[in-house]
């Protein structure tokens, strides 16, 4: 396994394991995080583990033109069930994401250090959040990293049914001309229902670079 030093570098992609792990260690400085996202790499680890850097061989992405909006979700928009904002409550969105109970996961991977690291990226104008409101209450949202023509989604949450889906659909529809694809990282049934699909990592890098 490749252990990162204090040098601001990542190993070649041929170092990646069959599970998709490229390296371990390093830090969550803004400079390292930006370099990682430029290379299609992202951190994902548990509270008591060292930082683990991932580069899955199959990348789960959504092409905006493939966005699927079900009849039930169209009704949500017709009924104006929610309202939406951007970058109005970034830290609150990340904190809510960190508290979500996720299937087959013990605890959260959004550690205190991760929260502070992405808040720094937000302050630099690189990370952004989408907030979903109902009766002036934050009921859903998601956050990620803006890499120009690719948006790298990190996590989402919903306190009421359809809140995160509605926020995601609204975001993709609004920015379908700006982003060539939305990086969803790894497969989830939730995002697959919206049209996300797996593509080879080399194809993903072509879009990213």
C-alpha positions in Angstrom: 0.0 0.0 0.0 1.3 3.5 -0.9 1.7 5.8 2.1 1.7 9.5 1.4 4.4 11.7 2.8 4.3 15.4 3.4 5.1 16.0 -0.3 2.1 17.1 -2.3 1.9 14.2 -4.7 -0.2 11.1 -5.4 1.1 7.8 -6.8 0.4 6.7 -10.4 -3.0 5.2 -11.1 -1.4 1.7 -11.6 -0.9 1.7 -7.8 -4.6 1.4 -7.2 -5.9 -1.8 -5.5 -8.7 -4.0 -6.8 -10.9 -2.3 -4.1 -10.1 1.1 -5.5 -7.7 2.3 -2.9 -4.8 4.4 -4.3 -3.0 5.7 -1.2 -3.2 6.1 2.6 -2.1 8.9 4.8 -1.2 12.5 4.1 -3.5 15.3 5.2 -6.7 17.1 4.3 -5.2 20.4 3.4 -7.0 22.5 0.7 -3.9 22.1 -1.6 -4.0 18.3 -1.3 -7.7 18.0 -1.7 -7.7 20.2 -4.8 -4.9 18.1 -6.3 -6.8 15.0 -5.5 -10.0 16.1 -7.2 -8.1 17.3 -10.2 -6.9 13.7 -10.5 -10.3 12.1 -9.8 -9.2 11.0 -6.3 -11.3 11.4 -3.2 -10.9 10.7 0.6 -13.2 8.2 2.3 -12.3 6.8 5.7 -13.7 6.2 9.2 -13.0 8.3 12.3 -10.2 6.2 13.8 -8.6 5.2 10.5 -5.8 6.9 8.5 -7.0 8.9 5.5 -7.8 6.6 2.7 -7.7 7.9 -0.9 -9.8 6.3 -3.5 -9.8 6.0 -7.3 -12.5 3.4 -8.3 -11.9 1.7 -11.6 -15.6 2.0 -12.4 -16.9 5.5 -11.8 -20.5 6.2 -11.0 -21.6 9.4 -12.8 -24.7 11.2 -14.0 -24.7 12.8 -17.4 -27.2 15.7 -17.1 -29.0 14.7 -20.4 -29.7 11.3 -18.8 -31.4 12.8 -15.7 -34.6 10.8 -15.0 -37.5 12.5 -13.3 -40.3 10.2 -12.2 -43.9 11.1 -12.3 -44.0 11.3 -8.5 -41.0 13.7 -8.5 -42.6 15.8 -11.2 -45.6 16.2 -8.9 -43.3 17.3 -6.1 -42.1 20.2 -8.3 -45.6 21.0 -9.6 -46.8 21.2 -6.0 -43.8 23.4 -5.0 -43.2 21.2 -2.0 -39.8 22.6 -1.4 -37.7 25.8 -2.0 -34.0 25.8 -2.8 -30.9 27.8 -2.1 -27.2 27.5 -2.8 -24.3 28.1 -0.4 -26.6 29.6 2.3 -26.0 26.9 4.9 -22.9 24.9 3.8 -21.7 23.8 7.3 -25.3 22.9 8.3 -25.6 20.7 5.2 -22.3 18.9 5.9 -23.2 18.4 9.5 -26.6 16.9 8.6 -24.9 14.6 6.0 -22.5 13.4 8.8 -25.4 12.4 10.9 -27.2 10.2 8.4 -27.5 6.5 9.2 -26.3 4.7 6.1 -26.9 1.1 5.2 -23.9 -1.3 5.9 -21.9 1.5 7.5 -20.9 1.7 11.1 -20.7 5.4 12.0 -19.9 8.2 9.6 -17.0 8.8 7.3 -17.6 12.6 7.5 -15.3 13.2 10.4 -14.7 16.4 12.3 -11.5 16.9 10.2 -13.4 16.3 7.0 -16.1 18.8 8.0 -13.4 21.5 8.6 -11.5 20.6 5.4 -14.6 21.0 3.1 -15.6 24.2 4.9 -12.2 25.6 4.0 -12.9 24.6 0.3 -16.2 26.4 0.6 -14.6 29.5 1.9 -12.3 29.4 -1.1 -15.3 29.2 -3.5 -14.4 25.6 -4.6 -17.0 23.6 -2.6 -20.7 24.4 -2.8 -23.9 23.3 -1.1 -27.5 23.0 -2.2 -30.1 23.5 0.5 -33.7 22.2 0.4 -36.2 24.0 2.6 -39.8 23.3 3.8 -41.6 25.8 6.0 -38.3 27.6 6.6 -36.7 24.4 7.9 -33.6 22.8 6.3 -35.0 19.3 5.3 -32.4 18.2 2.7 -29.4 19.0 0.7 -26.0 18.0 -0.6 -22.5 19.3 -1.1 -19.6 18.7 -3.4 -16.6 20.2 -5.2 -16.8 22.3 -8.4 -14.1 21.3 -10.8 -15.2 23.4 -13.8 -17.1 21.2 -16.2 -17.4 18.4 -13.6 -19.2 18.6 -10.3 -17.9 16.1 -7.7 -20.8 15.2 -5.4 -19.8 14.2 -1.9 -22.9 13.5 0.2 -26.6 14.2 0.6 -29.2 14.0 3.3 -33.0 14.2 3.6 -35.1 14.7 6.7 -38.4 14.3 4.8 -39.2 12.1 1.8 -37.9 13.2 -1.6 -36.0 16.2 -0.2 -32.5 15.2 -1.4 -33.9 13.9 -4.7 -35.7 17.2 -5.4 -32.5 19.2 -4.6 -30.4 17.0 -6.8 -32.9 17.2 -9.7 -33.2 21.0 -9.4 -29.4 21.4 -9.3 -28.8 19.2 -12.4 -31.6 20.9 -14.4 -30.2 24.3 -13.5 -26.6 23.5 -14.4 -27.0 21.0 -17.3 -25.2 23.4 -19.6 -22.3 24.1 -17.2 -21.4 20.5 -16.1 -20.7 17.8 -18.5 -21.2 15.2 -15.8 -21.9 14.9 -12.1 -19.4 12.6 -10.3 -21.4 10.4 -7.9 -18.2 8.3 -7.1 -19.7 4.9 -6.2 -23.0 3.2 -7.0 -26.1 3.9 -4.9 -29.6 2.8 -5.8 -30.9 6.3 -4.9 -28.8 7.9 -7.7 -29.2 5.1 -10.1 -33.0 5.8 -10.1 -32.2 9.3 -11.3 -30.2 8.1 -14.2 -26.6 7.7 -12.9 -24.5 5.0 -14.5 -21.0 3.5 -14.2 -18.3 4.4 -16.7 -14.6 3.3 -16.9 -12.2 5.5 -14.9 -10.2 6.4 -17.9 -13.3 7.8 -19.6 -14.1 9.7 -16.5 -10.6 11.2 -16.5 -11.1 12.4 -20.1 -14.1 14.4 -19.0 -12.3 15.7 -15.9 -9.1 16.8 -17.6 
